Structures are given as C-alpha cells and as structure tokens.
Amino acid sequence: MTDTTPLNGDTEAGAAAAPATATDAPSGHPSGTPRHRAPDELPRTLPTLWRSMRLAYEAEPRLILLSLGMALLQALPDSLFAVWLMLLADGVAQGSTTRLVAGCAGLAGSAVGSWLLMTLASRVQRTFRMRVGASLEAHVARLQARVPTIEHQERPDYLDRLSVLKEQTWQLDHMFLALFDLLGAGVRLAVTLGLLVSVHPAMGLLLVFALPTVWVSARRSAVTQRVTEEVAPHQRRHRHLFTLGTTQSPAKEVRIWRIGPDLVRRRRAAWEAWYAPLARTRWHTAFWQAAAWALFAAAYVAAVVLTATVLSGTAGQVLLILTAGSRLSQYVAMTAGSADFLRMWLDASQRLVWLERYAERHRDTADGVVPDRLQHGITLESVSFRYPGSDRWALQNVSVTLPAGSVVAVVGDNGAGKSTLMKLLSRFYDPTSGRITVDGVDLRRLPAAEWRSRMAGAYQDFFTFEFPARRSIGVGDLPRADDRPAVERAVDRAGANDVIARLRDGLDTQLGATWDGGVDLSFGQWQKIALARGFMRDGTLLQVLDEPTAALDAETEHALFESYARQAREASDNGRITILVSHRFSTVRMADLILVLQGSRLVEAGTHEELMAARGVYAELYEIQARAYR
Ligand SMILES: Nc1ncnc2c1ncn2[C@@H]1O[C@H](COP(=O)(O)OP(=O)(O)OP(=O)(O)O)[C@@H](O)[C@H]1O
C-alpha cells in the first residue's frame, strides 16, 4: 500500500507506530507528529482463561454444567462403536451367537444413544450459547462505559484491540462449547487408545504419530492470531472506508467530490494489507499440517498390516484396528480442531481481562463531593492539554477564573482550543498539566458521573436521537424524560417552539425518516432539538453551549442568547456558570466575561467594554465582523 493519506479522520496504522519525539514542555509542536504509544501487555493466559470461565459460570451455572455433562456423555456411544463391530465380526467368523447378539445390541444402543444425546445436546448448547454470548457482550459494553473519560475512544492501540475483542465476544460462547468438545474428544481418545492397546501394546504408538498433527494445529492457530493482531489496523481501516462508501451521512460529499472510486481503491489496498499477510500465514502453516497428517496416515496403514500379518489377529481385531485407528485420527482431528478454537478462546479471554483491567485502572476513584451551589466559581490554573497520541498542545497555560453566577463567552479562530476547553470542563479529559478547581476543589477529585449530572450541554457535533420528539428532548434529563411540562419548558428555553409546531403530532412525532411514520428534520431543526435537550436539566452548576446554534442565523442566535443570558442571571440562585462558545461577536458581547483564545493560548479576557478599550485582538475581530454586517 503506497497511498496512506488519512481520509476523514481515519487513523493511520503507520502513524500510530511513529517514533516518540514528544517533550512534556507545554510548547507548540509544529509537526503534530503522533507520539508512539505501545499497547499494554496482554495479561497471562491461564488466569484469564479461568476468569472467562467464571464469567460464563456466573451467567449460566446450570446450563454450563449441563452442556459439559452432555459433551462427555456423547463421547461414550461414539467411541465404543469399534468394540461392537469387533464382536459382530468375531461372532460371524466364529459362529458365536452370544457375540453376535452383543455386537448387534451394542450397535443399536450406540446408534440410538448417539442420536438422542446429540438432539438433546444441540438444544441445550444453543440456549447456552445465546445466553452466555448476550451476557458477555453486555459485560464488554459495561466495561467500556465504566471508563469516565473518553481518551481511550481515541487511542488507536485501544481501538484495534477492542475491534478484535468485539468480534471475538460473540465467538466466546462457541469457545466454551469447543472446550467441552475438547474434553469429549479426550474421553473418546482415551477409550479408543485403550481398545487399540488391548490388541497389542505397540498399537499405542499410533497416538505418538498423531501428536504432530495436534502440535502443528495449535501452532498454526497461535501464529495466525499473532498476525491477526498485527494487521488489525488495516482491518479497521478497510471497514471504515467501506462504511464511508456505503452509508448515508458521507454520501453527499462522496458523490460531489467523486471520491467513490478512490475510496474503493483505498479500501481494496487496506483489505490487501489486512488479508495478504493472513493468507500467506495460512498457506505456510497448511503445508506443515499436511506433512503431519501424511506421517499419521503412514503409521495407520502400517498398524493395520501389522495386525493382519505379524500379529495374526482375528477378523474382529483387524476390524477393530481399522475402525479405532481411523477414529483415532478423527478424534485427534477433533482435539486439534477444538484446540484451534481454544487458542482463539485463550486470546479472547486475554483481551477480555485486559479490558477489565483497563476499566479498573481507569475507574473513577474520586471521592470529593460536588457542591450544591457554586460560591466562587471554576478556576483554571496553568491548564495545558494535548490529545492522546498527539504532540500538539490544544491548550497551553490557560489561567482564568469563571465567576459563580456568570455568563462566560469563548471566542477564537478555528482550532484555537474552545471545544477542548469545554471537554476539560466536562471532565471528558483531564488536563495534561495544571488543574481545574471548582470552588477550590480539584475537578479530578469530583466523581465524573456526579459532576456531569450537575451539568447540561449542547454541542456543535450534537447527536440526532431518532426517538419521538418528546423523548429526544427528554433524555436531557432522563428521570424527567416523560414529564411533558418539563419538556415544553425546555423547548421554550431553546426557542424550538417553531420546530415542534410544524411536526404532525407535535412532541409525539417520531423523528427520523427511516422509522415508521417518522419525519426528518433540517440540520437547523435538529440543532434546536439538541439545544432543547441541553435545557432540560434544572439546578445545574455548569451549562455548556458549544456553538449549539451555528446552523441558525445570526439574528435568531443573538435573540436566543440575550433571552437565555437574562434568564440565567435572574434565576441563577445556585451560582450556575453558563459558558457559550460562538464565532459571532454580536452574540458574545452580552457575556459577563469574554475569553479570547488564539493558537491554544488565552490571549485576552474581560467584558466587551474592557476588551474594546484594550484595542487588542478582540476589538479588531469585533470591528471586522461589525463592518461586514453594516
Ligand atoms: N480528538 C482529537 N484528537 C487530537 N487532536 C484534536 C482532537 N480534537 C481536537 N484536536 C486538536 O486540538 C486543537 C483544538 O481543537 P478544538 O476542537 O478545541 O478547536 P476549536 O477552537 O473548538 O475549533 P472550532 O472553532 O473549529 O470548533 C486543534 O488543533 C485540533 O486539531
């Protein structure tokens, strides 16, 4: 693959592996080269195996025991088949009715028993798989949600490992069954070996010749798994490009820029980069597997010939060696196949435990108490921040106090760090250096979930919840999601009455055209719904409005925030701070405090009048915009 230009934020595998060049000094880095971040070591195998077994046992204790019992029982009628055949053959050859009847009865019993057990086992195992699979998937989802920050969602090493784990989660249930099959195959193998040795101890050597097939198979699986991990970034990338080329949201740009063929080409290249090493590995290991099986086949033929000639075995014994010998190869293949699955199970278990440990390490251990009301405000003390894997400072040495009860506006160029500041205040990330305090208490000491429950927010990259309008807004305060007057108040605060008035069934209208009876909204209408959601919560300490009205015209935005700021000042009996990000200076001038960010630094702070009098960056930009509107 030669063309590796990132596409739409796609993460480059090569970039993730770039050498470390970062310093910790908060100074701008011109290149923005991503720093190398080695993925954590996967935990040791055996304890992780034990852990995943415990998880499955805790989820379905009775089903797991029943499945295991069935798998072991199924081994018996199967492996005794050779004995019945021997009795039958000797009965015919020696004219012994007793042997003949015993052989026939044994064959009938084995056939019926096998069928019965197979039918029962498949039912039990299907239920077991569905239930355990669902419970493990939920476990992985919970672990991910438990991490309070969103840093891990942007780490390529984490995403690669997680994408493999997600695939494996639904396979984990298969793998438990593979373990039971392996145990069942062990029983079959032991019985068959006993039968072979009963003819002559030398027949036991057949097992020795079968062992290379097991070893090669296990080795094959381990090598394939290692390569799978190495090429995981390409796999994620080709899926991403496929989604880009086939889903609705990028469809307009894909067509207008006519990048469809380029996407196809790049997806193909990513697919090749993912698949080619895997295919090579499979071919390579298949050669060794074939060689191992050829060795076993030669030993099997020799055993049959030896029994018939040198050992002068009876017809029944020759038949027993023929049947048990071929079954031995079948059982060895079964053991090897289960071992193959087992290898994947080991790997999935390791990843699962890695995720558990990651979630545990990043568990929120903050023990501070979020205040009922703000007395002084929120202070940033020399706050610097850079995103995980990036050398570029998104914020540098920002020091400022946002006073309790104030309306604060943040302005600045694209990429100046405004949204980053909002993310730090929301504790989606912790500062790289410096600290943020809430009435003097470090924000890191306040439990993220509790702090966020006292926040509300509306963002430029809002999400379109395709629920009935009432609920799409109501989820902004889940306990009151069905409280109609509360939803109506939020609609009013967001100035979204016009959007609701146009909906066929008002607040009860299903949003999203792909749903039965659903309607689609314009971008601006969706944005007003998101804004209303951001106004659902009462009693918040921090209200973040990160360009939530960028799709509205300047006049509407201005009127909306004038009214909102007035309400916020009148009703702020708990010292709530409202922080508004906007590019429109006509809107931000009403704020009590205006922060001007430029190139990741806070360059000015003050009221509109103070900043105009200072004749700095703010005054200049304000004049430019004002002239444009005149
Ligand atoms: N998830 C991320 N990972 C790495 N870098 C990021 C990430 N998000 C933002 N950045 C970088 O951080 C810097 C600040 O971005 P931020 O989104 O805070 O800017 P902004 O002032 O809100 O810009 P805009 O006005 O365009 O919304 C930019 O250089 C940006 O490229």
The ligand as an SDF file (V2000), in Angstrom:
LIG
                    3D

 31 33  0  0  0  0  0  0  0  0999 V2000
   -9.8260   14.2740   19.3110 N   0  0  0  0  0  0  0  0  0  0  0  0
   -8.7590   14.9820   18.9720 C   0  0  0  0  0  0  0  0  0  0  0  0
   -7.5560   14.3820   18.8380 N   0  0  0  0  0  0  0  0  0  0  0  0
   -6.4620   15.0720   18.5120 C   0  0  0  0  0  0  0  0  0  0  0  0
   -6.4580   16.4080   18.3060 N   0  0  0  0  0  0  0  0  0  0  0  0
   -7.6360   17.0530   18.4290 C   0  0  0  0  0  0  0  0  0  0  0  0
   -8.8420   16.3820   18.7600 C   0  0  0  0  0  0  0  0  0  0  0  0
   -9.8360   17.2870   18.8140 N   0  0  0  0  0  0  0  0  0  0  0  0
   -9.2670   18.4880   18.5260 C   0  0  0  0  0  0  0  0  0  0  0  0
   -7.9520   18.3460   18.3080 N   0  0  0  0  0  0  0  0  0  0  0  0
   -6.9840   19.4030   18.0140 C   0  0  0  0  0  0  0  0  0  0  0  0
   -6.9710   20.2860   19.1170 O   0  0  0  0  0  0  0  0  0  0  0  0
   -6.8950   21.6230   18.6780 C   0  0  0  0  0  0  0  0  0  0  0  0
   -8.0570   22.4280   19.2660 C   0  0  0  0  0  0  0  0  0  0  0  0
   -9.2690   21.9110   18.7490 O   0  0  0  0  0  0  0  0  0  0  0  0
  -10.6950   22.4310   19.2110 P   0  0  0  0  0  0  0  0  0  0  0  0
  -11.7230   21.5000   18.6770 O   0  0  0  0  0  0  0  0  0  0  0  0
  -10.6790   22.6490   20.6650 O   0  0  0  0  0  0  0  0  0  0  0  0
  -10.7810   23.8400   18.4540 O   0  0  0  0  0  0  0  0  0  0  0  0
  -11.9620   24.8900   18.4170 P   0  0  0  0  0  0  0  0  0  0  0  0
  -11.4060   26.1790   18.8920 O   0  0  0  0  0  0  0  0  0  0  0  0
  -13.1660   24.3810   19.1240 O   0  0  0  0  0  0  0  0  0  0  0  0
  -12.2130   24.9460   16.8470 O   0  0  0  0  0  0  0  0  0  0  0  0
  -13.5630   25.2150   16.0220 P   0  0  0  0  0  0  0  0  0  0  0  0
  -13.8710   26.6640   16.1280 O   0  0  0  0  0  0  0  0  0  0  0  0
  -13.1390   24.8430   14.6480 O   0  0  0  0  0  0  0  0  0  0  0  0
  -14.6190   24.3210   16.5700 O   0  0  0  0  0  0  0  0  0  0  0  0
   -6.8910   21.5840   17.1600 C   0  0  0  0  0  0  0  0  0  0  0  0
   -5.5460   21.6790   16.7560 O   0  0  0  0  0  0  0  0  0  0  0  0
   -7.4230   20.2260   16.8290 C   0  0  0  0  0  0  0  0  0  0  0  0
   -6.8380   19.7270   15.6580 O   0  0  0  0  0  0  0  0  0  0  0  0
  1  2  1  0
  2  3  1  0
  2  7  2  0
  3  4  2  0
  4  5  1  0
  5  6  2  0
  6  7  1  0
  6 10  1  0
  7  8  1  0
  8  9  2  0
  9 10  1  0
 10 11  1  0
 11 12  1  0
 11 30  1  0
 12 13  1  0
 13 14  1  0
 13 28  1  0
 14 15  1  0
 15 16  1  0
 16 17  2  0
 16 18  1  0
 16 19  1  0
 19 20  1  0
 20 21  2  0
 20 22  1  0
 20 23  1  0
 23 24  1  0
 24 25  2  0
 24 26  1  0
 24 27  1  0
 28 29  1  0
 28 30  1  0
 30 31  1  0
M  END
$$$$
